[in-house]
Structure formats: C-alpha cells, structure tokens
C-alpha cells in the first residue's frame, strides 16, 4: 500500500499545463482457474482496488463516476491501452457514454470489460469494500441476472461446478463454483424483512431487479402468465386446465378468485361492523385491480364457464356472425356455443338480473 500511495503522489506532483500525462500500470496476475470476469472477488485485482482508493482520496468525484453503470454497447467496448475503444466502429455506441472525460481517461484495460461488472467492482471494492461472501454473492447475482433476466433463484440453486465446461462457456467463473446463490438470495430477503440490511446493499440488489418477497415473485409470475393467456384468447376466463408456456394459469386464476371472494367477505363483514377474523389469503385491492385491467369480468359471481361462453358468443356476434341456436353449430375454444344459448333460454328464470 505505501508503494501505491507514493506512485499516486508522484503522478499528481506534476504541474498543470506542462503537457505531460502520468500513467500508472497495474499488473493483474490471475490465479489458477481465474479469469478477468472475477474482478469482484479475485485477489489479483486487489492492487487495482487500492490504487483507485488512493486516487479517490484526491478526486472522489471522478472515481465514483465509474460506479455509475453505463449503457452496454453492442460490443462491450471499453477503452484499451492505446486510448481508443477496442472493437468499435467510429461513431458507434459506447459503454462509457455519459461519463466525464476525466472518468473515461482514468481507467483503461487491455481488454473490454462489462460495464455492469466494472460498476460493481468500483462500488464493492473501492467505494464500499464489503465482506468477501457478500461480494461473491453480488458477482454471482450479476451473472445469473445476465443469463436469466431476473433474480428468481431457486433456493437449492448452486453455481455450476468449475469443471463444467458448459458452465464456463455460459459465463460462470471457476472461482464461484458451487456458490449457494439460492440460499444467499433467501438470506438477503430474510435480512431485508427484518430491517437488518443497509440501504447500500438494498440498492445493489434492487438495481439487479431483486424481488424481496417469495409471495411477490409467485404473484408476478402468475400475473405475467395471465396477461399472456388473455392476449392469446381475448379474455381471462381460463378453464382450470389452461396453461401458458407451461405455467398452470387456470389453477392460478381459480385460486385468485377464491382469494377475491375472501377479500369481498372481509370487506362486507367490516362494513357491517361484524368480527372480521384473519384476512390471510385475501387478495389485495391492488392485485384485484391488476387482474381487472386485463379483463373486468375475470371473477364473476356465477360460474366461470357461463361467463366464458357468454364472452365467446359476444365475440362471435361482434365478428358479424349469426347467433348459434343449435348444439354443435359453433364451437369456440372447446365450448359449444349453440348448446350454451339453448341452456340460457331454457334456464332464463334461474339467471340473475345481471346475467339476463
């Protein structure tokens, strides 16, 4: 560390206006099984982290700008030792777009760097050095998010082993082999729920799209499947055996209707001044609104099958077709619309006023 401080001091000792530029070359000697993608956890990058710490003592603003993740360019261009962007055409998008000139000139690598990884490196090893286990978790979370697009990590998930060539080709470094990312994410959620996680760590995970509640994760998955199914079928009155990309959206909607009825019952008892009891399992008003935005009739008071056939008959008529009156005349999405029309006529007196 003293050598680094002295090197920075000598570089900064030059007088402005002399036309000279000081360059500090930091060698990174990777250990067995390590790659340049191990910036967050590898000891080999310790010297670079300490050097940036020393520079930050002189100009915090410029160093901290590097922690602001920039938009990734199509070729992950980061400046090379020659001073020009590697692998980029002139005028193409840059991964360091938006940085000040001093920040762009401060740190140059001999090979391109992922801007998200570089931002995490500056945050975790220069600005806010943290425990190694946390850094490993963040590194694994960054890669998992890049591969899967989210942090919905199964509890039993571990980073693939170091001898797994397929894992390495996907971007998993050997240094993270067998890291229990699923448990690490679960621990993070537990600490967050207890209020025992500081704002900086919360921010790091939320930038990666962290969902703090397992219930929220399940809700978002179901809601996404419901939107997809409704887009394909024109309504959200799915039968119980309906699926969307393998997700059992019919069962999920059946459960949400039961939760809505529970919520309605709780609200009615509260309005009447009656004992409410537990409201566990009741759908929130916000969640009901999200489903109503997809299809206002998704949760009728009468059987879903009746409402689904009504909707399909209405779609049939809106398309300019005649009202089906005989069984077998028209079948849509597995429903015999002619048979439904017959049953509606025969059972007219048993229908509610709204149904009529």
C-alpha positions in Angstrom: 0.0 0.0 0.0 2.8 2.6 0.7 4.2 2.0 -2.8 0.8 2.6 -4.3 0.3 5.9 -2.4 3.8 7.0 -3.4 3.2 6.2 -7.0 -0.1 8.2 -7.0 1.7 11.1 -5.2 4.5 11.2 -7.9 1.9 11.2 -10.7 0.0 14.0 -9.1 3.1 16.0 -8.4 3.4 17.2 -12.0 2.3 20.8 -12.5 -0.8 21.6 -14.7 0.0 23.0 -18.1 3.2 21.1 -18.6 1.6 18.9 -21.3 2.6 15.7 -19.5 0.5 12.7 -18.7 1.3 10.2 -15.9 0.4 6.6 -16.5 0.3 4.0 -13.7 0.4 0.4 -15.0 -1.1 -2.1 -12.6 -0.4 -5.8 -13.5 -3.1 -8.3 -12.7 -1.7 -11.8 -12.2 -4.7 -14.2 -12.3 -4.5 -17.3 -10.2 -5.4 -20.9 -11.4 -8.9 -21.1 -12.8 -9.4 -17.3 -12.6 -10.5 -15.1 -15.5 -10.8 -11.3 -15.9 -14.5 -11.7 -15.1 -13.5 -12.3 -11.4 -12.9 -8.7 -10.7 -15.2 -8.5 -7.7 -13.7 -11.4 -5.8 -10.2 -12.1 -7.1 -7.2 -11.1 -5.0 -5.4 -10.4 -8.3 -7.4 -7.1 -8.6 -6.6 -6.0 -5.1 -3.8 -3.8 -6.2 -6.0 -2.0 -8.7 -8.7 -1.5 -6.0 -6.1 0.0 -3.6 -4.7 2.3 -6.3 -8.2 3.6 -7.1 -8.8 4.1 -3.3 -5.7 6.3 -3.3 -6.8 8.2 -6.3 -10.3 8.7 -4.8 -8.7 10.4 -1.8 -7.5 13.1 -4.3 -10.6 13.2 -6.5 -13.6 11.3 -5.3 -16.0 12.6 -7.9 -14.1 11.2 -10.9 -13.5 7.7 -9.4 -17.1 7.5 -8.2 -18.4 8.2 -11.7 -17.0 4.8 -12.7 -19.5 3.2 -10.3 -22.4 4.5 -12.3 -23.3 1.7 -14.6 -23.4 2.9 -18.2 -25.4 1.5 -21.1 -23.9 -1.6 -22.6 -22.8 -1.2 -26.2 -23.3 -4.0 -28.7 -19.6 -4.9 -28.5 -18.9 -4.1 -24.8 -16.4 -1.5 -25.8 -14.1 -0.2 -23.1 -11.0 1.8 -23.8 -7.9 -0.1 -24.5 -4.3 0.8 -23.6 -3.9 2.5 -26.9 -6.6 5.0 -25.8 -9.1 4.1 -28.5 -12.2 1.9 -28.0 -11.5 -1.7 -28.8 -13.7 -3.5 -31.3 -15.8 -0.5 -32.1 -16.6 1.3 -35.3 -16.1 5.1 -35.3 -19.3 6.8 -34.1 -20.8 3.6 -32.6 -22.4 3.5 -29.2 -20.0 3.3 -26.3 -20.3 1.5 -22.9 -18.8 4.6 -21.2 -21.2 7.1 -22.8 -22.3 9.7 -20.3 -19.1 9.6 -18.2 -17.0 12.8 -18.0 -13.8 13.0 -19.9 -11.6 12.6 -16.8 -13.5 9.5 -15.8 -13.2 8.0 -19.3 -9.4 8.6 -19.2 -8.8 7.5 -15.7 -9.1 3.7 -16.1 -8.1 1.8 -19.2 -7.9 -2.0 -19.7 -6.1 -4.2 -22.1 -9.3 -6.0 -23.0 -13.1 -5.0 -22.9 -14.9 -5.0 -19.6 -18.6 -5.5 -18.9 -19.8 -2.0 -17.7 -22.1 -3.6 -15.0 -19.2 -5.7 -13.7 -16.9 -2.6 -13.6 -19.5 -0.6 -11.8 -19.9 -3.4 -9.2 -16.1 -3.6 -8.8 -15.9 0.2 -8.1 -18.8 0.0 -5.7 -17.8 -3.1 -3.7 -14.0 -2.9 -3.7 -13.2 0.8 -3.9 -16.1 2.9 -2.5 -17.8 0.4 -0.1 -15.5 -2.6 0.5 -17.5 -5.4 1.9 -17.2 -8.9 3.3 -16.0 -11.4 0.7 -19.1 -13.6 0.9 -21.3 -10.6 0.0 -19.0 -9.7 -2.9 -19.2 -13.3 -4.2 -23.0 -13.2 -3.9 -23.2 -10.0 -5.9 -20.9 -11.3 -8.6 -23.0 -14.5 -8.9 -26.2 -12.4 -8.9 -24.9 -10.2 -11.7 -24.1 -13.2 -13.8 -27.4 -15.0 -13.0 -29.3 -11.9 -13.9 -27.4 -11.6 -17.2 -28.2 -15.2 -18.1 -31.8 -15.4 -16.9 -33.0 -11.8 -16.9 -34.1 -11.8 -13.2 -33.2 -12.9 -9.7 -35.9 -15.5 -9.2 -33.3 -18.0 -8.0 -34.5 -21.4 -6.6 -33.5 -22.0 -3.0 -31.4 -25.1 -3.9 -29.6 -23.4 -6.8 -25.8 -23.5 -6.7 -23.4 -22.1 -9.3 -22.3 -24.8 -11.7 -19.1 -26.6 -10.9 -15.7 -25.3 -12.1 -15.0 -28.4 -14.2 -18.3 -27.9 -16.1 -17.1 -26.6 -19.5 -20.7 -25.7 -20.4 -21.0 -23.6 -17.2 -17.8 -21.7 -18.1 -19.0 -21.1 -21.6 -22.2 -19.6 -20.2 -20.1 -17.1 -18.2 -19.7 -18.8 -14.8 -16.1 -18.5 -13.5 -14.4 -21.3 -11.7 -14.0 -19.1 -8.6 -17.7 -19.2 -8.0 -18.1 -22.9 -8.4 -20.8 -24.4 -6.1 -21.6 -21.0 -4.5 -25.1 -21.4 -2.9 -26.7 -18.4 -4.7 -30.3 -19.6 -3.9 -29.6 -19.6 -0.2 -27.7 -16.3 -0.4 -30.7 -14.7 -2.1 -33.1 -16.2 0.5 -30.8 -14.9 3.3 -30.9 -11.4 1.7 -34.7 -11.5 1.7 -34.8 -12.5 5.3 -32.4 -9.8 6.4 -34.4 -7.3 4.4 -37.7 -8.4 6.0 -36.1 -7.9 9.5 -34.9 -4.5 8.6 -31.3 -5.6 9.1 -29.9 -4.8 5.6 -28.4 -1.4 5.0 -29.6 0.9 2.2 -26.4 0.4 0.1 -26.9 -3.3 -0.1 -30.6 -2.9 -0.8 -29.8 -0.6 -3.7 -27.2 -3.0 -5.1 -29.8 -5.8 -5.3 -32.7 -3.7 -6.5 -30.5 -2.5 -9.4 -30.4 -6.2 -10.5 -34.2 -6.5 -10.2 -34.4 -8.1 -6.8 -37.9 -9.1 -5.7 -37.9 -9.2 -1.9 -40.9 -11.5 -1.2 -41.4 -15.1 -2.4 -45.1 -14.2 -2.5 -44.4 -11.2 -4.8 -42.3 -13.5 -7.0 -45.2 -16.0 -7.3 -47.7 -13.2 -7.9 -45.7 -11.6 -10.7 -45.1 -15.0 -12.4 -48.9 -15.7 -12.3 -49.9 -12.3 -13.4 -47.4 -12.5 -16.4 -48.9 -15.8 -17.4 -52.4 -14.4 -17.1 -51.6 -11.5 -19.3 -50.1 -13.8 -21.9 -53.0 -16.2 -21.9 -55.5 -13.3 -22.1 -53.7 -11.8 -25.1 -53.9 -15.1 -26.9 -57.6 -15.9 -26.1 -59.2 -12.4 -25.8 -60.4 -12.9 -22.2 -59.2 -14.0 -18.7 -61.9 -16.7 -18.1 -59.5 -19.6 -18.5 -60.6 -23.2 -17.7 -58.8 -24.9 -14.8 -56.6 -27.0 -17.1 -55.4 -24.0 -19.1 -51.6 -23.4 -19.3 -49.4 -20.7 -20.7 -45.8 -21.7 -21.6 -46.1 -24.5 -19.1 -47.5 -22.3 -16.3 -50.8 -23.6 -14.9 -52.6 -20.3 -15.3 -56.1 -21.9 -15.0 -55.3 -23.2 -11.4 -53.7 -19.9 -10.5 -56.8 -17.9 -11.6 -59.0 -20.3 -9.7 -57.0 -19.6 -6.5 -57.1 -15.8 -7.1 -60.9 -16.0 -7.5 -61.1 -17.8 -4.2 -58.9 -15.1 -2.6 -61.1 -12.4 -4.1 -64.2 -13.9 -2.6 -62.4 -14.0 0.7 -61.5 -10.3 0.4 -65.1 -9.4 -0.5 -66.4 -11.3 2.5 -63.9 -9.5 4.8 -64.9 -6.1 3.4 -68.6 -6.8 3.8 -68.2 -8.0 7.5 -66.1 -4.9 8.3 -68.8 -2.6 6.7 -71.5 -4.3 8.8 -69.4 -4.0 12.0 -69.1 -7.8 12.4 -65.9 -9.6 13.6 -63.5 -9.9 10.7 -61.0 -12.5 11.9 -58.0 -13.3 9.8 -57.7 -11.7 6.4 -54.8 -14.1 5.4 -55.3 -15.4 1.9 -57.4 -12.4 0.8 -56.4 -10.7 -2.5 -55.4 -7.1 -2.0 -57.3 -4.3 -3.8 -54.2 -3.5 -5.9 -53.9 -7.1 -7.1 -57.6 -7.2 -7.9 -57.2 -4.0 -10.0 -54.3 -5.6 -11.9 -56.5 -8.5 -12.9 -59.4 -6.3 -13.7 -57.2 -4.3 -16.0 -56.7 -7.4 -18.0 -60.4 -8.5 -18.1 -63.0 -6.7 -16.0 -65.2 -9.9 -16.0 -62.4 -12.2 -14.8 -64.1 -13.1 -11.5 -67.9 -13.3 -11.9 -70.3 -14.1 -9.1 -71.7 -17.0 -11.2 -69.8 -20.0 -12.7 -66.8 -19.0 -14.8 -67.9 -21.5 -17.6 -71.2 -19.5 -18.0 -69.2 -16.2 -18.3 -66.7 -17.7 -20.7 -69.4 -18.9 -23.1 -71.2 -15.5 -22.8 -67.9 -13.8 -23.8 -67.3 -16.2 -26.7 -70.8 -15.7 -28.0 -70.4 -12.0 -27.9 -67.1 -12.2 -29.8 -68.9 -14.4 -32.3 -71.6 -11.8 -32.8 -69.2 -8.9 -32.9 -67.5 -10.7 -35.8 -70.7 -10.4 -37.8 -71.9 -14.0 -37.4 -75.4 -15.2 -36.6 -76.4 -16.3 -33.1 -75.8 -20.0 -32.8 -79.0 -21.8 -31.7 -78.4 -25.5 -32.1 -75.9 -27.7 -30.3 -72.8 -28.3 -32.4 -73.4 -25.3 -34.7 -70.4 -23.3 -33.4 -67.5 -24.5 -31.1 -65.0 -21.9 -29.9 -62.1 -22.7 -27.6 -63.7 -26.0 -26.7 -67.1 -24.5 -25.8 -70.3 -25.4 -27.7 -71.9 -22.0 -28.1 -75.2 -23.3 -29.5 -75.7 -25.6 -26.5 -75.0 -22.7 -24.2 -77.6 -20.5 -25.9 -80.1 -23.2 -25.6 -79.4 -23.6 -21.9 -79.6 -19.9 -21.3 -83.1 -19.8 -22.9 -84.3 -22.8 -21.0 -82.9 -21.6 -17.7 -83.7 -17.9 -18.2 -85.8 -17.6 -15.0 -82.9 -19.0 -12.9 -80.4 -16.4 -14.2 -79.6 -13.4 -12.1 -80.8 -10.0 -13.2 -77.2 -9.1 -14.3 -76.9 -12.3 -16.3 -80.2 -11.7 -18.0 
